[in-house]
Amino acid sequence: MEKEEVEKSNNGVLWVSLQYTDIVGRLHELVVPYESYAGNSEFSMDGSSVDIVDINVSDLILRPDPQTFIVIPWDRKRGRVFCSIGVNSMPFWGDSRAVARRASEYVSLQNLREVIGVEIEFFIHKVTYNVSPNEVYVRVELSEKYPRGLLKVKGGYEVPAYSDLVSRVRYEIVEYLREMGRTPPTNHHEVAPNQVEITTPPGKAVNVADTVMTIKYVARYTASKYGLAANFMPKPVYGDNGSGMHTHVSLWNDGHNMFYDANDEYKLSQMCRYFIGGLIEHGRSLSAIVSPTTNSYKRLAAGYEAPIYLTWGVANRSVAIRIPKTSTQKKARIEFRPPDPTANPYLTFAAILMAGLDGIKKKIDPGDPTSENVYSMSEWKIKESGIKVLPRSLDEALDELESDNEYLKPVFPKELLERYIEVKRKEVKTVNMHPTPAEFMMYMTY
């Protein structure tokens, strides 16, 4: 087909970005002409170049999901479609999108349907850094922070949009998302200067994970237009709040929210309590998937609205599992607060569902809710209460995942878990080998 014919037959779209997610959650794309996309259902890719497989078994296949096709709003000659990954004519163990799909199917086998919603926090700012044998530095510019801007530390939560660049970028991001059929229910300024939050429409695991990847894709493009970066690191700034990916979950059957009980003091069903019990039981191994970077454990510190302790409470943001106050069936849910935006959302949502369902299956009692600010409790009282502590490092979390992963096996291939742990161990080793400026500050005088 000639270019003019392609444009006319397909509303001007000439190119299609075939997008897929690797095991750790990074987005990749292969761009093909529209006529090639329209005439083929499979496309070759090199899995070894994105840490999915070794070089000697690297030939993989991308299979577009046509239901996810959308025209890219800032470049209407280009479309975007999400892909699954296969090998030969078979599904591939390293396809994380397929893991989320299997988790939904597993939920369906229990005569249930998951509803997931996510709050994604991130920074919009300038960042420069260098890591070399004789120079290691990072410079983070916070244009909104006093005295350059109007906001002080922890002073930005839901402030009105001033005529600043960060607000302009945020509004442009959500407008693009609306055009792509993924309108955020809410968006607002977050606690730290230059930090924002965008929420996803509620839905099933795969669709919400697709939305998370879309938000990151759109945010990075939009910020780059203004010479800024959309930074999804959980703790890019010392001394202020980090960025989480708080995940809300409920389970439904035939139009009824199975997490709701009108007669319960907290409006929670016994099923919901067992689901919470599963999250607490497996919370330490879950950390390797939902808090998956060395930087994640800099966020998980007291005093910054990030969880440290595996306990639950109603309207309590110092715990790992918050129950939002509600009096309606529609809104009854749990909020799992440990995840952060560096997590692979497909694996994250699948792992959360499997941990919770294991709690339901085994009737794991989570105990009574915690009403106190856990950050202010003494270590003695925490130990006396039997409250578990989240891992303090990625290495520790990976140790937990190696020893506690049976609950994941119905939907997580053994090869994927092994490869994931291998890749993450390499990340830890790389980071640990590099001296940091903080170490010079601490140890130069020893």
Secondary structure, DSSP 8 states (H G I E B T S, - for coil): --HHHHHHHTTT--EEEEEEE-TTS-EEEEEEEHHHHHH-S-EEEEGGGGTSS-GGG-EEEEEE-GGG-EE-TT-TTEEEEEEEEEETTEE-TT-HHHHHHHHHHHHHHTT-EEEEEEEEEEEEEEEEEEEETTEEEEEEE-TTBTTTSSB-TT--TT----SSHHHHHHHHHHHHHHHTT---S-EEE-SSTTEEEEE---B-HHHHHHHHHHHHHHHHHHHHHTT-EEE--S--STTS----EEEEEEEEETTEETTB-TTSTTSB-HHHHHHHHHHHHTHHHHHHHHS-STTHHHHS-TTTT---EE-EEES-TTSSEEE---SSTTT--EEE----TTS-HHHHHHHHHHHHHHHHHHT----S---S-GGGS-HHHHHHTT-EE--SSHHHHHHHHHHS-GGGTTTS-HHHHHHHHHHHHHHHHHHHHS--HHHHHHHTT-
